[in-house]
Amino acid sequence: MKVLIILAMTVFLEASAFVCRSSGIQIPDSRVNDGYCDCEDGSDEPETHVCNSGSFVCKTELTDEGCA
C-alpha cells in the first residue's frame, strides 16, 4: 500500500514540474519566477531580472519605458 501512495505522489510532482531548457533538469513549478535562478540558463525566471540571461519577458507588452 505504501508503494502505491509514493508512486502516486511521484506522478503528481512530475506533472507539475518545469524542465530547464539547457540541462533538462526538472524543478517544481513553484520555483519558477520565484526570484532565484534554479536553472543554469535562467530559463526558470523569464519574468524576472534576477538571472543575467540577457533577455526579459514582459507579461503584457513592451513600451519605450519598459514593460507595460
N, CA, C and O atoms as a MOPAC input file, in Angstrom:
PM7 MOZYME 1SCF
protein

 N      0.80800 1    -1.19100 1     0.00000 1
 C      0.00000 1     0.00000 1     0.00000 1
 C      0.85500 1     1.26000 1     0.00000 1
 O      0.52300 1     2.22000 1    -0.69500 1
 N      1.93700 1     1.28200 1     0.75400 1
 C      2.80900 1     2.45300 1     0.80600 1
 C      3.45500 1     2.72600 1    -0.54500 1
 O      3.65900 1     3.88600 1    -0.90300 1
 N      3.77400 1     1.69800 1    -1.28900 1
 C      4.39700 1     1.86700 1    -2.59700 1
 C      3.44900 1     2.58800 1    -3.54100 1
 O      3.88800 1     3.45100 1    -4.30200 1
 N      2.18400 1     2.26600 1    -3.51500 1
 C      1.21400 1     2.92700 1    -4.37900 1
 C      1.07000 1     4.40100 1    -4.03600 1
 O      0.94900 1     5.23500 1    -4.93300 1
 N      1.08200 1     4.73000 1    -2.75800 1
 C      0.97600 1     6.13100 1    -2.33900 1
 C      2.19100 1     6.91800 1    -2.81600 1
 O      2.03600 1     8.02200 1    -3.33800 1
 N      3.36800 1     6.39000 1    -2.65500 1
 C      4.59100 1     7.06800 1    -3.10000 1
 C      4.58900 1     7.22300 1    -4.61200 1
 O      4.96000 1     8.28300 1    -5.11700 1
 N      4.18200 1     6.19500 1    -5.34700 1
 C      4.12600 1     6.27000 1    -6.79300 1
 C      3.14900 1     7.34800 1    -7.23700 1
 O      3.45200 1     8.11100 1    -8.15400 1
 N      1.99400 1     7.42600 1    -6.61000 1
 C      1.01200 1     8.44800 1    -6.95900 1
 C      1.56100 1     9.84800 1    -6.69100 1
 O      1.32900 1    10.75400 1    -7.49200 1
 N      2.27800 1    10.04800 1    -5.59100 1
 C      2.87200 1    11.34400 1    -5.28400 1
 C      3.93600 1    11.69600 1    -6.29800 1
 O      4.03600 1    12.85900 1    -6.68800 1
 N      4.72900 1    10.74900 1    -6.73800 1
 C      5.77700 1    10.99100 1    -7.72900 1
 C      5.17200 1    11.42900 1    -9.05300 1
 O      5.66800 1    12.37000 1    -9.67200 1
 N      4.12500 1    10.77400 1    -9.49400 1
 C      3.46500 1    11.14400 1   -10.74400 1
 C      2.91600 1    12.55600 1   -10.64900 1
 O      3.02300 1    13.32000 1   -11.60800 1
 N      2.32400 1    12.92500 1    -9.50300 1
 C      1.78900 1    14.27200 1    -9.31900 1
 C      2.90000 1    15.31400 1    -9.38400 1
 O      2.73700 1    16.34900 1   -10.02900 1
 N      4.01600 1    15.05600 1    -8.73100 1
 C      5.11800 1    16.02100 1    -8.74400 1
 C      5.69400 1    16.18900 1   -10.12900 1
 O      6.00100 1    17.31100 1   -10.53100 1
 N      5.85200 1    15.10300 1   -10.87400 1
 C      6.40100 1    15.20500 1   -12.21500 1
 C      5.45400 1    15.95600 1   -13.15000 1
 O      5.90700 1    16.65000 1   -14.06100 1
 N      4.14600 1    15.82400 1   -12.93500 1
 C      3.17500 1    16.51000 1   -13.78300 1
 C      3.21400 1    18.02000 1   -13.55800 1
 O      2.85000 1    18.77800 1   -14.45700 1
 N      3.64700 1    18.47500 1   -12.38000 1
 C      3.69700 1    19.90300 1   -12.09900 1
 C      5.13900 1    20.39500 1   -12.01200 1
 O      5.47000 1    21.23600 1   -11.17600 1
 N      5.99100 1    19.86200 1   -12.88300 1
 C      7.39600 1    20.23300 1   -12.87700 1
 C      7.72900 1    21.08800 1   -14.09300 1
 O      7.10100 1    20.97800 1   -15.14600 1
 N      8.72300 1    21.93100 1   -13.92100 1
 C      9.26300 1    22.75000 1   -15.00800 1
 C     10.57700 1    22.11000 1   -15.43700 1
 O     11.34800 1    21.66100 1   -14.58900 1
 N     10.84000 1    22.06200 1   -16.73100 1
 C     12.08000 1    21.47900 1   -17.24200 1
 C     12.99600 1    22.59700 1   -17.72300 1
 O     12.63100 1    23.36800 1   -18.61100 1
 N     14.17700 1    22.68200 1   -17.13800 1
 C     15.16600 1    23.68900 1   -17.55400 1
 C     15.55100 1    23.44200 1   -19.01000 1
 O     15.76000 1    22.30100 1   -19.42100 1
 N     15.64100 1    24.52300 1   -19.78700 1
 C     15.90700 1    24.40000 1   -21.22200 1
 C     17.22300 1    23.71400 1   -21.54000 1
 O     17.24100 1    22.74000 1   -22.29300 1
 N     18.31500 1    24.19400 1   -20.98800 1
 C     19.62400 1    23.68200 1   -21.41000 1
 C     20.01000 1    22.35800 1   -20.77000 1
 O     20.69800 1    21.55200 1   -21.39500 1
 N     19.58100 1    22.11700 1   -19.53400 1
 C     20.02400 1    20.91500 1   -18.82700 1
 C     18.98500 1    19.80400 1   -18.79300 1
 O     19.33700 1    18.63600 1   -18.62800 1
 N     17.69800 1    20.15000 1   -18.94800 1
 C     16.64000 1    19.15800 1   -18.85100 1
 C     16.29700 1    18.76900 1   -17.42300 1
 O     15.49300 1    17.86300 1   -17.20100 1
 N     16.90600 1    19.45100 1   -16.44400 1
 C     16.61900 1    19.18200 1   -15.03500 1
 C     15.20300 1    19.64400 1   -14.72800 1
 O     14.78000 1    20.71000 1   -15.17400 1
 N     14.46400 1    18.82700 1   -13.95500 1
 C     13.11100 1    19.19000 1   -13.55300 1
 C     13.13200 1    19.85100 1   -12.17800 1
 O     13.79400 1    19.38000 1   -11.25300 1
 N     12.39300 1    20.94900 1   -12.06800 1
 C     12.21300 1    21.62600 1   -10.78100 1
 C     10.71600 1    21.81100 1   -10.57700 1
 O      9.97300 1    21.83800 1   -11.55800 1
 N     10.25100 1    21.93700 1    -9.34800 1
 C      8.82200 1    22.16400 1    -9.10700 1
 C      8.35900 1    23.48300 1    -9.72600 1
 O      9.10800 1    24.46000 1    -9.75000 1
 N      7.12500 1    23.50400 1   -10.22500 1
 C      6.56700 1    24.73700 1   -10.78700 1
 C      6.62200 1    25.90000 1    -9.80800 1
 O      6.72800 1    27.05500 1   -10.22000 1
 N      6.55000 1    25.60400 1    -8.52900 1
 C      6.56500 1    26.66200 1    -7.51100 1
 C      7.88800 1    27.42400 1    -7.49300 1
 O      7.96000 1    28.51200 1    -6.92300 1
 N      8.93200 1    26.87300 1    -8.10600 1
 C     10.23400 1    27.54000 1    -8.12900 1
 C     10.46100 1    28.33600 1    -9.41300 1
 O     11.55600 1    28.85300 1    -9.63300 1
 N      9.43600 1    28.44000 1   -10.26200 1
 C      9.51300 1    29.25200 1   -11.47900 1
 C      9.07900 1    30.67100 1   -11.12300 1
 O      8.06300 1    30.86200 1   -10.45500 1
 N      9.84500 1    31.66100 1   -11.56700 1
 C      9.58100 1    33.07900 1   -11.27800 1
 C      9.50400 1    33.36300 1    -9.78500 1
 O      8.68700 1    34.16900 1    -9.33900 1
 N     10.36300 1    32.69200 1    -9.01100 1
 C     10.37000 1    32.90700 1    -7.56100 1
 C     11.49700 1    33.83100 1    -7.11200 1
 O     11.70200 1    34.02800 1    -5.91400 1
 N     12.23500 1    34.40400 1    -8.08100 1
 C     13.30200 1    35.33300 1    -7.72900 1
 C     14.63600 1    34.66100 1    -7.47300 1
 O     15.56500 1    35.30800 1    -6.98900 1
 N     14.75700 1    33.37900 1    -7.78600 1
 C     16.01600 1    32.65200 1    -7.60600 1
 C     16.26800 1    31.79000 1    -8.83800 1
 O     15.36800 1    31.09300 1    -9.30600 1
 N     17.47900 1    31.83700 1    -9.35800 1
 C     17.83100 1    31.05600 1   -10.55300 1
 C     18.11500 1    29.60900 1   -10.16300 1
 O     19.16200 1    29.30600 1    -9.59100 1
 N     17.18200 1    28.72500 1   -10.47500 1
 C     17.37500 1    27.30600 1   -10.21400 1
 C     18.00500 1    26.60600 1   -11.41700 1
 O     18.72800 1    25.62400 1   -11.24600 1
 N     17.74600 1    27.08900 1   -12.61400 1
 C     18.30400 1    26.52400 1   -13.83900 1
 C     19.58600 1    27.27500 1   -14.20100 1
 O     19.66600 1    28.49100 1   -14.02800 1
 N     20.58000 1    26.55500 1   -14.70000 1
 C     21.84800 1    27.18900 1   -15.08200 1
 C     21.65000 1    28.27500 1   -16.12800 1
 O     22.34700 1    29.29000 1   -16.11900 1
 N     20.69400 1    28.06000 1   -17.03200 1
 C     20.47700 1    29.02700 1   -18.11300 1
 C     19.47600 1    30.12200 1   -17.74800 1
 O     19.21000 1    31.00300 1   -18.56600 1
 N     18.91800 1    30.08500 1   -16.54100 1
 C     17.96000 1    31.09500 1   -16.10500 1
 C     16.57900 1    30.93800 1   -16.71000 1
 O     15.74900 1    31.83800 1   -16.58100 1
 N     16.31100 1    29.81400 1   -17.36900 1
 C     15.02400 1    29.63600 1   -18.04200 1
 C     13.85300 1    29.54200 1   -17.06900 1
 O     12.70100 1    29.64500 1   -17.49000 1
 N     14.12100 1    29.35000 1   -15.78600 1
 C     13.04000 1    29.29700 1   -14.79800 1
 C     12.62900 1    30.68600 1   -14.31000 1
 O     11.70000 1    30.79700 1   -13.50900 1
 N     13.28600 1    31.73100 1   -14.76300 1
 C     12.98600 1    33.09800 1   -14.32300 1
 C     12.74000 1    34.03500 1   -15.50900 1
 O     13.36300 1    35.09400 1   -15.58300 1
 N     11.83200 1    33.66400 1   -16.45200 1
 C     11.64400 1    34.51000 1   -17.62800 1
 C     10.96800 1    35.84800 1   -17.33700 1
 O     11.12300 1    36.78800 1   -18.11700 1
 N     10.23000 1    35.96100 1   -16.24600 1
 C      9.50900 1    37.19800 1   -15.93700 1
 C     10.18000 1    38.01000 1   -14.84000 1
 O      9.58200 1    38.94300 1   -14.30500 1
 N     11.41300 1    37.66300 1   -14.50100 1
 C     12.17300 1    38.42100 1   -13.52000 1
 C     13.49000 1    38.83700 1   -14.14900 1
 O     13.80500 1    38.42400 1   -15.26500 1
 N     14.25500 1    39.64400 1   -13.44800 1
 C     15.56200 1    40.04700 1   -13.96300 1
 C     16.68000 1    39.53900 1   -13.06700 1
 O     17.79100 1    40.06900 1   -13.11500 1
 N     16.41600 1    38.53000 1   -12.25600 1
 C     17.42700 1    38.02900 1   -11.32700 1
 C     18.49900 1    37.18400 1   -12.01600 1
 O     19.62800 1    37.11100 1   -11.53200 1
 N     18.16600 1    36.55100 1   -13.12700 1
 C     19.15300 1    35.76500 1   -13.87500 1
 C     19.66900 1    36.63300 1   -15.00600 1
 O     18.87900 1    37.15700 1   -15.79000 1
 N     20.93200 1    36.78800 1   -15.10200 1
 C     21.52400 1    37.64100 1   -16.12700 1
 C     21.64200 1    36.87500 1   -17.43800 1
 O     22.74200 1    36.54900 1   -17.88400 1
 N     20.49000 1    36.59000 1   -18.05000 1
 C     20.48900 1    35.83300 1   -19.30000 1
 C     20.46400 1    36.74100 1   -20.52400 1
 O     20.57200 1    36.26400 1   -21.65300 1
 N     20.32400 1    38.03100 1   -20.30900 1
 C     20.31300 1    38.95800 1   -21.43100 1
 C     18.94200 1    39.15100 1   -22.05700 1
 O     18.81000 1    39.90300 1   -23.02200 1
 N     17.91700 1    38.48800 1   -21.53000 1
 C     16.57800 1    38.66700 1   -22.07000 1
 C     15.57900 1    38.79300 1   -20.92100 1
 O     15.84600 1    38.37900 1   -19.79300 1
 N     14.43700 1    39.36800 1   -21.23400 1
 C     13.39700 1    39.59400 1   -20.23900 1
 C     12.05600 1    39.44300 1   -20.93000 1
 O     11.88200 1    39.94200 1   -22.04200 1
 N     11.11500 1    38.77700 1   -20.31200 1
 C      9.79700 1    38.54400 1   -20.89600 1
 C      8.79100 1    39.44900 1   -20.21300 1
 O      8.66300 1    39.42800 1   -18.98800 1
 N      8.07700 1    40.24400 1   -20.99400 1
 C      7.02500 1    41.09800 1   -20.44300 1
 C      5.72600 1    40.31500 1   -20.38800 1
 O      5.40700 1    39.55900 1   -21.30700 1
 N      4.96600 1    40.50000 1   -19.29400 1
 C      3.67500 1    39.82200 1   -19.18300 1
 C      2.65400 1    40.43100 1   -20.13100 1
 O      1.74800 1    39.73300 1   -20.58700 1
 N      2.78000 1    41.71800 1   -20.43700 1
 C      1.80700 1    42.38500 1   -21.29200 1
 C      2.45700 1    42.81200 1   -22.60000 1
 O      2.44800 1    42.05400 1   -23.57000 1
 N      3.01300 1    43.99700 1   -22.63800 1
 C      3.65400 1    44.46800 1   -23.86400 1
 C      4.85100 1    45.34800 1   -23.52800 1
 O      4.92600 1    45.92000 1   -22.44100 1
 N      5.76500 1    45.44900 1   -24.44700 1
 C      6.96300 1    46.25800 1   -24.26600 1
 C      6.71600 1    47.64200 1   -24.84700 1
 O      6.29600 1    47.77400 1   -25.99700 1
 N      6.97800 1    48.67600 1   -24.04800 1
 C      6.86100 1    50.05900 1   -24.49600 1
 C      8.24800 1    50.69800 1   -24.42000 1
 O      9.21500 1    50.03800 1   -24.04000 1
 N      8.34600 1    51.98100 1   -24.77900 1
 C      9.60800 1    52.68700 1   -24.68700 1
 C     10.11600 1    52.78700 1   -23.26400 1
 O     11.32300 1    52.88400 1   -23.04100 1
 N      9.20400 1    52.76400 1   -22.29200 1
 C      9.59100 1    52.86100 1   -20.88300 1
 C      9.86400 1    51.49300 1   -20.26400 1
 O     10.34000 1    51.43400 1   -19.13000 1
 N      9.58700 1    50.41700 1   -20.94600 1
 C      9.75800 1    49.06800 1   -20.41200 1
 C      8.47900 1    48.29000 1   -20.55200 1
 O      7.69600 1    48.53300 1   -21.47100 1
 N      8.25900 1    47.36200 1   -19.65900 1
 C      7.04500 1    46.54300 1   -19.70000 1
 C      5.85900 1    47.35600 1   -19.21400 1
 O      5.94600 1    48.07800 1   -18.22100 1
 N      4.74500 1    47.22700 1   -19.93300 1
 C      3.52200 1    47.93900 1   -19.56200 1
 C      2.65800 1    47.08600 1   -18.67600 1
 O      1.58300 1    47.51900 1   -18.26000 1

